Each structure stands twice: as C-alpha cells, then as structure tokens.
Amino acid sequence: MSQIYSFAGENDFYCRGSIYPTPKEANLFLSLGSLVDCYYPPCKRSRVVAAPPSLFSAFEEKPVVVSINVLPDECLFEIFRCLPRPQERTSCAFVSKHWLTLVTSIRQSKLDVNRAEDDSEGCLSRSLDGKKATDVRLAAIAVGTACRGGLGKLSVRGSDKVSDLGLRSIGRSCPSLGSISLCNLSSVTDDGLLEIAEGCTQLDKLDLSRCPAITDNVTDVSLAVVEKGLWVLGNGIGLQKLNSLTITACQGVTDTGLESVEKGCPNMKKALISKSPLVSDNGLVSFAKGALSLESIQLEECHRVTQFGFFGSLLNCGAKLKVFSMVDCLGIRDLATGLPASSHSSGLRSLSVRNCPGFGDANLAALGKLCPQLEDTELCGLKGVTESGFLHLLQNSLVKVNFTGCSDLTDRVLSAISARNGLTLDALNMDVCTKISDASLFSIAANCQILSDLDLSKCSVTDSGIQALSSSGNLKLQILSMAGCSMVTDKSLPAIVKLGSTLLGLNLQQCRSIFTSTVDFLVERLYKCDILS
C-alpha cells in the first residue's frame, strides 16, 4: 500500500498487481483480469456552486422554445381555414378554449374547402337549459356537430351566460340550422340575432321568447342605416326560407320590426306575436298586407291592437291566410259602424277569439259577411256576444265550434247551428254554457250525422237529453264530456252504455248524481273507452 500513497500523479504509476489482498475481494468489485493495470481514486461528493452572473449575460443567447402558440391569431386563422375536412377543424378546436374561439369565428363562406364535400344536412338536435347553457358549450356544439351531419335544431333557455358570442359561433359554423328557439336570454342582443340571420340561411323557424335586449331599432348615422334586430331580418340577405316566427315578451319589438320582417321573409307562413306592448294596428296591417305567403297569425296580449287592426288585416291579407287567433287582447272593441264596402272576401277558414271582453255582436256580424269560408270557430269567454251575434255565424258551413264560457249562448242558437250544419259539424264544445238545456241535445240528435266530439260540461242538461242522444240513429260519438252535469243521474246508465259502442273517451268528473258503483260498471262494460270520474 505504500506504493499507492507514494504516487505523485506525475511520472509514477502503479505497477502491475492487485491492490486487494485476496482475489476474492477484488472479484466483488472488478471483473477485469489480473493483467489490467488501473487506479481508482477515492470518491468524494463535489460541491456545486452556482456561477455568479456574468457581466455579459444579458447579451448571451437563451434557448428558444419552439411552439405553435407563438403564432399570431391571423396565422392560426389561416391554418384552420385551410383544413380540408370538418373532422380536422373539430380536433383543433378541442385543443384549448382559445383555439375553439378561433375555429368558431370562421364563416363557412371563408373556408378553403370543396363545398360539395363539406355540406351537411342538419340532422342533429341540441338543447341547453339553465346553468348548462354557456357560450363555450354553444361553441363546442357548433364545431362538434359539423362533422356528424350538421346541427338542424337548437333550443337555448334560461341563462344569463349565453351572449352574442355564443350565437356568433352557431351562426358562423352551422349553416344547415333549420330551427332555433331562444328563451329567457337576457344577454342576447340584436348583434347575436344578426349573426344567425347572416349565417343560417336554411333557417325556417325562429322562436324568440323573453329576450328583452332584442329590438328593431333603426338609426340614421351620416345618412347610413344601422341594421338592428328584426330590421336586420327583413333587410338582410338571410332567412329567405324562414316560414315560422315566434316573438314572445320581447319589449323592444315595434311596428317597424314587423314591417321589415314581411319584406325580407317572403316565404313566412306562420307568425306568433305575444306580449309585445309596442305592436299596434299599423304594424299588424302592414305585416298582413306584405306577407303574401302568410297562412296563420296568432296574437296574444297585444293590447295596442284594436278592432281596426283586426279587420284591416283581414281586408288586406293575402289569399293564403287561413288562420287568425287573438287571445287576451284587451284593446279589441265592438265596431261602431259597419265595414266599408269592399269586394274583397277573406279566405279565412279558422278563427279563434278568446278572452277579448270588448268583442261583440257587431264584430260577429261583420265576420259573417267578410269570411264566408269560415269552418272552425272558437269564441271563448266572450261576455259581450249575445244571441243575435251568434246567429250571424249561420252563414258559414261550420265544422268545429267552441263556445266555452259564452254565458249568453242559448238553445235557439245551438238548434239553428245544428240544423244548418248537421252534415258538416264534427266537434261542438259548450263548456260552462249554463243556458244550454235538453232542447239543444234534441236538435243535435235529430240533425247532426257526423258529430264525433261533444262537450256538455256544466250545461243544464238532464237524463232526457242523454236519452235523446242515444236514440239517434246517425250519431256516432267518440268523445263525450258531461263533467259537472249535476242533473244527469244513474237513470242515464242504459243510454250511456248504448253510446259506448262507439265511444273512445267519456268524462264523468263531478257528476255528483252518478254513483261510484255506476261508474265502476261502465269501466268494466266499456273496456275500449277511457273513462274519467
């Protein structure tokens, strides 16, 4: 070992031989043969000391991290735009929220792809409610459905986290969208609606409910017109295929918006306008006059619409208008004078007036002359219509009649209607018409041959009237309601069993004079009939 300690590291070197006393000890560490000369100095852990910053460290080159994230959005936009298929764009969109936003900001018209290969049919439906409805989820739906057939129907309801940004994603990525429903979205404005109008050219149904920021503002700025809200729908190039429009509780919608819509949506067939306090007679008449393809108009709680707007629409509407409905329109009053002389005859087939207390006899007299083709009539809760007013309906060939809640409806009116329309009348509803008695049922049994649906709820009919219905040779009732007819008793059991040969539905609720045992017998006997009791 003295030879090792005397080693100076310059000219001396250890001679051949083993440094271990026994070969066995050496074999534990070394596999080298005995003829190999080598030296292993003792191992010692070295201390690592950070070098002090150099005076020129600021000028030294630092390693560069290469990443696609360093590209500006403009370059990424061009890359995404040139991807050949929707699948590639979808994969890129799911990398990060930033990329998702970029992908959904690309208009379909800007994509550098073969449109014949990229067109989608719009076969998918999606619905977002409450907390699940956000801009990010809408963007994900927009790109996710693009490679799976395309989005065809979308419903978004009850969220303050959906804004114009989310609608922009849909408008720019879903050209095949056919139906969209937006309900109770406080953050959606005219700009979002503009994105839908410009991008979703296949849209045929639009439902706007309780979107307070939607307006139809038109502002002149330096002789240029700023397009907003419904005005955009009418004056833009989109929504040419729109055939159904629903506007509910959108406080900013006015006559100007309706006038614009009828100009820009020539194929519109159905319009529902509800809880719009700024819509008046002028807007309604202009809308009905310009929308030549319009087939149905429904108004609910539009209190600025009066009888002049109602009849003005019928006088100026296109030939295709077949259905007109008014519900809870408190501005409607009875005509003080007759309608002006006109050769125009409305092709209206269905009329519904419900809970419009000002609607009276003069209006019905005018309708009898103006609408000779009227078939379905629903006059509900009209306290101002008397017997003489109802008789004006005899000029029409009625198929379905609903007089629910008309307290002045009498047996004389029902007898006249059944005699005049016995060959056409299919459904008759007299719910809560307390002046209707057995006399009306005698006339119905004698004249009505195809009547299938009869509602006598809370009428003043007795067992004699029910017996008369069962004795009719032509009557084939399928639905019969006698709910609340307290004067119908167990004596009507044979008549009800006879009527039951064709009945599919029977309502005996609140018939206090019919015992439970009788009802149980009917349930067992009329096994094909659904019985309510």
Secondary structure, 3 states (H helix, E strand, C coil): CHHHHCCCCCCCCCCCCCCCCCHHHHHCCCCCCCCCCCCCCCCCCCCCCCCCCCCCHHHCCCCCCCCHHHCCHHHHHHHHHCCCCHHHHHHHHCCCHHHHHHHHCCCHHHCCCCHHHHCCCCCEEEEEEHHHCCHHHHHHHHHHCCCCCCEEEEEEECCCCCCHHHHHHHHHHCCCCCEEEEECCCCCCHHHHHHHHHHCCCCCEEEEECCCCCECCCEEECCEEECCHHHHHHHCCCCCCCCEEEEECCCECCHHHHHHHHHHCCCCCEEEEECCCCCCHHHHHHHHHHCCCCCEEEEECCCCCCHHHHHHHHHHCCCCCCEEEEECCCCCCCCCCCCCCCCCCCCCCEEEEECCCCCCHHHHHHHHHHCCCCCEEEEECCCCCCHHHHHHHHHCCCCEEECCCCCCCCHHHHHHHHHHCCCCCCEEECCCCCCCCHHHHHHHHHHCCCCCEEECCCCCCCHHHHHHHHHCCCCCCCEEECCCCCCCCHHHHHHHHHHCCCCCEEECCCCCCCCHHHHHHHHHHCCCCEEEC
